[in-house]
Structures are given as structure tokens and as C-alpha cells.
Amino acid sequence: MASERPLRADARRNRERLLSVAVQALSREGAAVSLEAIARQAGVGIGTLYRHFPTREALIDAAYQGELDRLCDRVEDLLAAAPAQRALRAWMSHFVDYMGTKRGMGDALRALIASGGDPFARSRDRLTGAVATLLGAGRADGTLRADVAPDDVLVSLSGVSLATAERRDRDQVDRLLDLLMDGLRPR
């Protein structure tokens, strides 16, 4: 199989702009959002959208995967900028934002699944790996417990996200994440 050529800089910018607009539009309007509206808001023609994403499902999947990657790829930068404990707490806050976006894209993701797609095929592994890296750094510097499983942290974070979704009370989210962090500190 021949490798794909890298995108030209302008094509890469168009793709990134399309994905950014798609995430916002899908979160706000769901699966019914028109692709023409996404292209128009991104400042490109519909042909450009279809060159990058030949189907609605391809756009939805790429938008979701981009959000997942953006969240998980932050780990190294957070660890480079702050001690492990603070990096984990910052990542937790980003996770809650990610869950809000994912929830907003729910209709679009369900439509993708109904068409045979599996947007979540790599989600669990990526998220577990991100949390494992953060916990490992905290274990190494002695600021986080050694007996906590990454999956337990993910379930707890999902619970915080779901419990606070309707109220959208960021102060409550922060208090709950701080409580979770207290439970992750060595005894």
C-alpha cells in the first residue's frame, strides 16, 4: 500500500478549520447540521469539505477522533509544564470538557454507529493510556498513590462529568475533581 502524501499547508489548515467548525456545529445542532453550513462557516466550499471527508460519517468520525487525540496528546505537555499531581488535575478538567463535547455530539455519534461506524474503537485504550502515564509520573515522584487503576480514575471522572452535565456548574465540577484528587494522594 502506498503511503499517503502529506497535505499542503493550506489543505491542512482547511482540514483543521473544517474539523473545528464541525465539532462546534455537531455539538450544538447534532447530526442534522448541514455539511454546507459547516463548509461555509469554515470559509471553504463544499467540494473542499468532500475532498477531506467524502461522507458525513467520515467527518463525524474525524471530528470525534480529533477531540480524543487533542485530550490524550495533552498529557506530555502538561507533565512538562507542571508536577504530576497538578498535571493530572489539569487533565481531569480537560476530560470533563471533552465529555461535554462528546455528549453534545451524541446524536451525530449515534448516527455514525447506526451506519456501521465505531468511533469508540480506540477511545478506551487512548484514555487509559493517558491516565496511566499521569498516574505513573505521580507514583514516580511520590505525589500519587501506587494502588490506583487508570480505569477507576476514568470511571470516577465520567461520574463527575455525568453528575454535573445538566447544571453546568463549573465550581461544582472543580470541587468534585479536587475531592477526587484528595483520594489519589498517598495516605
Backbone as numpy.savetxt, mean C-alpha at the origin, in Angstrom:
# Nx Ny Nz CAx CAy CAz Cx Cy Cz
12.35 -15.69 -23.55 11.51 -14.51 -23.55 12.39 -13.27 -23.55
12.14 -12.37 -24.44 12.93 -11.14 -24.53 12.55 -10.21 -23.38
13.54 -9.52 -22.87 13.26 -8.59 -21.78 12.61 -7.32 -22.33
11.76 -6.74 -21.52 11.09 -5.51 -21.93 12.07 -4.36 -21.91
11.91 -3.47 -22.90 12.76 -2.27 -22.91 12.29 -1.35 -21.82
13.23 -0.65 -21.18 12.82 0.33 -20.18 12.03 1.46 -20.83
11.11 2.03 -20.08 10.30 3.13 -20.60 11.15 4.39 -20.73
10.85 5.18 -21.76 11.45 6.50 -21.87 11.01 7.32 -20.67
11.72 8.37 -20.35 11.41 9.19 -19.18 10.01 9.77 -19.25
9.59 10.26 -20.43 8.24 10.84 -20.55 7.17 9.76 -20.40
7.42 8.59 -20.96 6.46 7.49 -20.83 6.36 7.02 -19.38
7.49 6.99 -18.68 7.50 6.61 -17.27 6.70 7.61 -16.44
6.90 8.91 -16.73 6.14 9.95 -16.01 4.65 9.82 -16.28
4.28 9.57 -17.52 2.87 9.38 -17.86 2.27 8.20 -17.11
3.01 7.10 -17.07 2.54 5.90 -16.37 2.35 6.19 -14.89
3.34 6.83 -14.29 3.25 7.16 -12.86 2.10 8.10 -12.58
1.90 9.08 -13.44 0.79 10.02 -13.26 -0.55 9.30 -13.41
-0.66 8.41 -14.39 -1.88 7.63 -14.56 -2.18 6.79 -13.32
-1.16 6.16 -12.78 -1.37 5.34 -11.58 -1.79 6.18 -10.39
-1.16 7.32 -10.21 -1.51 8.20 -9.09 -2.96 8.66 -9.19
-3.35 9.10 -10.38 -4.73 9.54 -10.59 -5.69 8.36 -10.43
-5.32 7.19 -10.93 -6.19 6.02 -10.84 -6.44 5.63 -9.39
-5.42 5.64 -8.56 -5.60 5.31 -7.15 -6.61 6.26 -6.51
-6.43 7.55 -6.74 -7.35 8.54 -6.17 -8.76 8.34 -6.70
-8.90 8.18 -8.01 -10.22 8.05 -8.63 -10.91 6.75 -8.22
-10.17 5.65 -8.20 -10.75 4.37 -7.81 -11.15 4.38 -6.33
-10.35 5.05 -5.50 -10.67 5.15 -4.07 -11.92 6.00 -3.85
-12.07 7.02 -4.66 -13.18 7.96 -4.50 -14.46 7.46 -5.17
-14.32 6.93 -6.41 -15.50 6.61 -7.21 -15.72 5.12 -7.43
-14.75 4.29 -7.10 -14.90 2.85 -7.27 -14.67 2.40 -8.70
-15.10 1.18 -8.96 -14.83 0.54 -10.25 -15.54 1.22 -11.41
-16.56 2.01 -11.13 -17.34 2.63 -12.20 -16.66 3.87 -12.80
-15.56 4.33 -12.23 -14.90 5.51 -12.76 -14.52 5.28 -14.22
-14.69 6.30 -15.03 -14.38 6.13 -16.45 -12.87 6.25 -16.68
-12.39 5.42 -17.57 -10.97 5.47 -17.91 -10.64 6.77 -18.62
-11.59 7.30 -19.37 -11.39 8.59 -20.03 -11.16 9.69 -19.01
-11.91 9.65 -17.91 -11.74 10.66 -16.85 -10.37 10.54 -16.20
-9.91 9.32 -16.00 -8.58 9.11 -15.42 -7.52 9.67 -16.36
-7.62 9.35 -17.64 -6.65 9.85 -18.62 -6.67 11.37 -18.66
-7.86 11.94 -18.71 -7.99 13.40 -18.78 -7.37 14.06 -17.54
-7.68 13.53 -16.36 -7.13 14.11 -15.13 -5.61 13.95 -15.06
-5.09 12.89 -15.66 -3.64 12.67 -15.69 -2.96 13.52 -16.76
-3.76 14.15 -17.61 -3.20 15.02 -18.65 -2.68 14.26 -19.86
-3.25 13.08 -20.11 -2.85 12.29 -21.27 -4.10 11.86 -22.04
-3.90 11.37 -23.23 -5.00 10.85 -24.02 -5.34 9.43 -23.63
-6.53 9.00 -24.01 -6.97 7.63 -23.68 -6.06 6.59 -24.34
-5.49 6.91 -25.50 -4.57 5.99 -26.15 -3.33 5.73 -25.30
-2.86 6.78 -24.64 -1.70 6.61 -23.74 -2.05 5.70 -22.58
-3.25 5.88 -22.01 -3.68 5.01 -20.92 -3.69 3.56 -21.40
-4.30 3.31 -22.57 -4.40 1.93 -23.07 -3.05 1.35 -23.48
-2.09 2.19 -23.87 -0.75 1.68 -24.17 -0.10 1.12 -22.92
-0.32 1.78 -21.80 0.26 1.31 -20.53 -0.58 0.22 -19.89
-1.90 0.35 -20.01 -2.83 -0.56 -19.32 -3.91 -0.97 -20.32
-3.71 -2.10 -21.01 -4.62 -2.46 -22.10 -6.05 -2.76 -21.67
-6.26 -3.00 -20.36 -7.61 -3.26 -19.86 -7.83 -2.51 -18.55
-9.08 -2.33 -18.21 -9.44 -1.73 -16.91 -8.81 -2.55 -15.78
-8.86 -3.86 -15.91 -8.32 -4.75 -14.88 -6.81 -4.55 -14.71
-6.12 -4.35 -15.82 -4.66 -4.12 -15.74 -4.36 -2.83 -14.98
-5.17 -1.80 -15.21 -4.98 -0.54 -14.50 -5.28 -0.69 -13.01
-6.36 -1.36 -12.67 -6.73 -1.56 -11.27 -5.62 -2.35 -10.56
-5.17 -3.43 -11.18 -4.13 -4.25 -10.57 -2.84 -3.46 -10.38
-2.44 -2.71 -11.40 -1.21 -1.92 -11.30 -1.34 -0.83 -10.24
-2.52 -0.23 -10.12 -2.73 0.80 -9.10 -2.59 0.20 -7.70
-3.22 -0.94 -7.49 -3.12 -1.59 -6.18 -1.69 -2.05 -5.89
-1.06 -2.70 -6.87 0.32 -3.19 -6.67 1.27 -2.02 -6.38
1.04 -0.90 -7.02 1.87 0.28 -6.77 1.74 0.76 -5.33
0.53 0.75 -4.80 0.33 1.16 -3.40 1.00 0.17 -2.45
0.87 -1.11 -2.73 1.53 -2.14 -1.92 3.04 -1.95 -1.95
3.59 -1.76 -3.14 5.04 -1.58 -3.27 5.51 -0.31 -2.56
4.75 0.76 -2.70 5.12 2.02 -2.06 5.21 1.84 -0.53
4.25 1.12 0.03 4.25 0.87 1.48 5.45 0.00 1.88
5.62 -1.10 1.20 6.67 -2.04 1.59 8.08 -1.52 1.30
8.21 -0.76 0.24 9.52 -0.22 -0.12 9.98 0.91 0.82
9.09 1.41 1.63 9.46 2.48 2.58 10.32 1.96 3.74
10.30 0.67 3.98 10.98 0.11 5.15 12.44 0.53 5.23
13.18 0.33 4.16 14.62 0.63 4.19 14.88 2.10 4.45
14.10 2.98 3.81 14.27 4.42 4.04 13.95 4.79 5.49
12.89 4.21 6.03 12.53 4.49 7.42 13.63 4.03 8.37
14.18 2.84 8.12 15.25 2.34 8.98 16.54 3.15 8.83
16.76 3.69 7.67 17.95 4.53 7.46 17.81 5.88 8.17
16.56 6.32 8.34 16.33 7.66 8.90 16.07 7.67 10.40
15.72 6.51 10.97 15.33 6.51 12.38 15.66 5.16 13.01
15.76 5.13 14.35 15.94 3.84 15.03 14.76 2.92 14.72
14.98 1.62 14.85 13.99 0.61 14.46 12.62 0.85 15.08
12.58 1.17 16.35 11.30 1.37 17.03 10.51 2.52 16.40
11.18 3.62 16.11 10.50 4.76 15.48 10.16 4.46 14.03
11.02 3.72 13.35 10.75 3.34 11.96 9.50 2.46 11.90
9.38 1.51 12.81 8.20 0.66 12.84 6.94 1.47 13.11
7.01 2.38 14.05 5.83 3.20 14.37 5.42 4.06 13.17
6.38 4.62 12.46 6.07 5.40 11.27 5.46 4.51 10.19
6.00 3.31 10.02 5.48 2.40 9.02 4.04 1.99 9.36
3.77 1.81 10.63 2.41 1.46 11.05 1.41 2.54 10.61
1.79 3.77 10.75 0.94 4.87 10.34 0.70 4.82 8.82
1.76 4.54 8.07 1.63 4.40 6.62 0.72 3.21 6.27
0.81 2.14 7.06 -0.03 0.96 6.83 -1.51 1.32 6.96
-1.85 2.08 7.97 -3.25 2.49 8.16 -3.72 3.30 6.96
-2.87 4.19 6.45 -3.22 4.96 5.25 -3.42 4.03 4.05
-2.53 3.07 3.89 -2.63 2.08 2.82 -3.95 1.32 2.91
-4.32 0.90 4.12 -5.58 0.17 4.29 -6.77 1.04 3.92
-6.71 2.32 4.22 -7.78 3.23 3.84 -7.91 3.32 2.33
-6.78 3.40 1.65 -6.79 3.45 0.18 -7.32 2.14 -0.38
-6.86 1.04 0.18 -7.31 -0.28 -0.28 -8.82 -0.43 -0.07
-9.31 0.03 1.05 -10.74 -0.04 1.34 -11.51 0.82 0.33
-10.97 1.99 0.01 -11.60 2.86 -0.97 -11.64 2.23 -2.36
-10.63 1.42 -2.65 -10.57 0.75 -3.95 -11.33 -0.57 -3.94
-12.04 -0.86 -2.87 -12.69 -2.16 -2.69 -13.54 -2.60 -3.85
-14.42 -1.73 -4.34 -15.28 -2.10 -5.47 -14.45 -2.47 -6.69
-13.43 -1.68 -6.95 -12.58 -1.93 -8.11 -11.81 -3.24 -7.94
-11.33 -3.51 -6.73 -10.59 -4.75 -6.49 -11.52 -5.97 -6.59
-12.75 -5.83 -6.09 -13.72 -6.93 -6.22 -14.04 -7.20 -7.70
-14.15 -6.14 -8.49 -14.39 -6.31 -9.93 -13.21 -7.02 -10.58
-12.01 -6.69 -10.16 -10.82 -7.35 -10.69 -10.83 -8.84 -10.35
-11.17 -9.15 -9.12 -11.24 -10.56 -8.68 -12.32 -11.30 -9.47
-13.47 -10.66 -9.67 -14.57 -11.28 -10.41 -14.17 -11.59 -11.86
-13.22 -10.81 -12.39 -12.78 -11.05 -13.77 -11.65 -12.08 -13.84
-11.30 -12.65 -12.69 -10.27 -13.70 -12.67 -8.91 -13.24 -12.18
-8.78 -11.96 -11.83 -7.50 -11.45 -11.33 -7.30 -11.80 -9.86
-6.08 -11.72 -9.42 -5.76 -11.96 -8.00 -4.80 -10.88 -7.52
-5.35 -9.70 -7.20 -4.47 -8.59 -6.80 -3.73 -8.85 -5.49
-4.20 -9.80 -4.71 -3.62 -10.03 -3.39 -2.61 -11.18 -3.36
-2.26 -11.72 -4.52 -1.39 -12.89 -4.59 -0.08 -12.70 -3.85
0.48 -11.52 -3.90 1.78 -11.30 -3.25 1.69 -10.37 -2.05
0.51 -9.91 -1.71 0.34 -8.93 -0.63 0.87 -9.45 0.70
0.40 -10.64 1.10 0.76 -11.17 2.42 2.27 -11.33 2.55
2.91 -11.89 1.53 4.37 -12.08 1.60 5.10 -10.74 1.69
4.68 -9.77 0.89 5.34 -8.45 0.91 5.16 -7.79 2.27
3.94 -7.80 2.79 3.66 -7.14 4.07 4.37 -7.85 5.22
4.32 -9.18 5.21 5.01 -9.94 6.26 6.51 -9.68 6.21
7.06 -9.62 5.02 8.49 -9.33 4.89 8.85 -7.95 5.40
8.01 -6.97 5.12 8.27 -5.61 5.60 8.27 -5.57 7.13
7.26 -6.18 7.73 7.18 -6.17 9.20 8.33 -6.98 9.79
8.67 -8.11 9.18 9.79 -8.93 9.68 11.10 -8.14 9.67
11.32 -7.36 8.64 12.53 -6.54 8.56 12.56 -5.51 9.69
11.43 -4.85 9.91 11.36 -3.85 10.98 11.53 -4.49 12.36
10.85 -5.62 12.59 11.00 -6.31 13.88 12.43 -6.81 14.07
13.03 -7.32 13.01 14.41 -7.81 13.10 15.38 -6.71 13.48
15.18 -5.53 12.92 16.04 -4.40 13.27 15.84 -4.01 14.73
14.60 -4.06 15.20 14.33 -3.74 16.60 14.86 -4.79 17.55
14.82 -6.04 17.14 15.41 -7.10 17.98 16.92 -6.89 18.07
17.52 -6.54 16.94 18.97 -6.36 16.90 19.43 -5.21 17.79
18.64 -4.14 17.85 19.06 -3.01 18.70 18.43 -3.04 20.09
17.66 -4.11 20.37 17.12 -4.30 21.71 15.88 -3.47 22.05
15.28 -2.81 21.06 14.13 -1.96 21.35 12.79 -2.65 21.13
12.80 -3.83 20.49 11.55 -4.55 20.24 11.68 -6.00 20.71
10.56 -6.54 21.15 10.53 -7.91 21.65 10.95 -8.91 20.58
11.57 -9.98 21.03 12.04 -11.01 20.11 10.98 -12.09 19.86
9.90 -12.09 20.63 8.93 -13.17 20.55 7.64 -12.79 19.80
7.70 -11.77 18.98 6.52 -11.31 18.25 6.62 -11.73 16.79
5.55 -12.35 16.30 5.49 -12.79 14.91 5.00 -11.65 14.01
5.59 -11.49 12.84 5.14 -10.44 11.92 3.64 -10.54 11.61
3.13 -11.76 11.45 1.69 -11.91 11.16 0.83 -11.36 12.28
1.27 -11.50 13.52 0.50 -10.96 14.65 0.45 -9.44 14.60
1.55 -8.83 14.20 1.57 -7.37 14.06 0.63 -6.94 12.93
0.65 -7.67 11.81 -0.23 -7.34 10.69 -1.70 -7.47 11.06
-2.05 -8.52 11.78 -3.44 -8.69 12.21 -3.84 -7.55 13.15
-2.96 -7.18 14.05 -3.24 -6.07 14.97 -3.43 -4.76 14.21
-2.55 -4.51 13.25 -2.67 -3.29 12.45 -3.95 -3.27 11.64
-4.31 -4.42 11.09 -5.57 -4.51 10.35 -6.75 -4.21 11.26
-6.68 -4.71 12.49 -7.74 -4.44 13.46 -7.86 -2.95 13.77
-6.74 -2.29 13.97 -6.76 -0.84 14.22 -7.37 -0.13 13.01
-6.96 -0.52 11.83 -7.47 0.12 10.63 -8.97 -0.09 10.47
-9.43 -1.30 10.67 -10.87 -1.59 10.53 -11.69 -0.91 11.62
-11.17 -0.92 12.84 -11.92 -0.34 13.96 -12.08 1.17 13.86
-11.17 1.81 13.17 -11.20 3.27 13.09 -11.64 3.79 11.72
-11.99 2.89 10.82 -12.28 3.27 9.43 -13.45 4.24 9.32
-14.52 3.98 10.03 -15.72 4.80 9.88 -15.55 6.19 10.50
-14.89 6.25 11.62 -14.76 7.53 12.33 -13.68 8.41 11.73
-12.68 7.79 11.13 -11.55 8.53 10.54 -10.95 9.52 11.54
-10.80 9.06 12.74 -10.27 9.87 13.83 -8.77 9.57 13.95
-7.94 10.45 13.38 -6.49 10.20 13.36 -5.90 10.19 14.76
-6.46 10.96 15.67 -5.96 10.93 17.05 -6.17 9.55 17.66
-7.33 8.96 17.40 -7.58 7.61 17.93 -6.64 6.60 17.27
-6.45 6.72 15.98 -5.51 5.83 15.29 -4.14 5.92 15.95
-3.67 7.14 16.17 -2.35 7.32 16.79 -2.29 6.73 18.19
-3.34 6.91 18.97 -3.36 6.33 20.32 -3.31 4.80 20.27
-4.07 4.21 19.35 -4.08 2.75 19.23 -2.73 2.22 18.73
-2.13 2.92 17.80 -0.80 2.49 17.33 0.24 2.63 18.43
0.12 3.66 19.26 1.04 3.81 20.40 0.85 2.67 21.40
-0.40 2.27 21.62 -0.67 1.12 22.50 -0.04 -0.15 21.93
-0.19 -0.35 20.65 0.42 -1.50 20.01 1.93 -1.47 20.16
2.53 -0.31 19.97 3.98 -0.18 20.15 4.39 -0.50 21.57
3.60 -0.06 22.54 3.91 -0.39 23.96 3.99 -1.91 24.14
3.11 -2.64 23.48 3.12 -4.10 23.59 4.30 -4.75 22.86
4.95 -4.03 22.00 6.07 -4.58 21.25 7.43 -4.34 21.91
7.42 -3.49 22.94 8.68 -3.21 23.65 9.04 -4.37 24.56
10.33 -4.62 24.74 10.75 -5.70 25.63 10.21 -5.48 27.05
9.89 -6.56 27.69 9.34 -6.48 29.06 10.41 -6.29 30.08
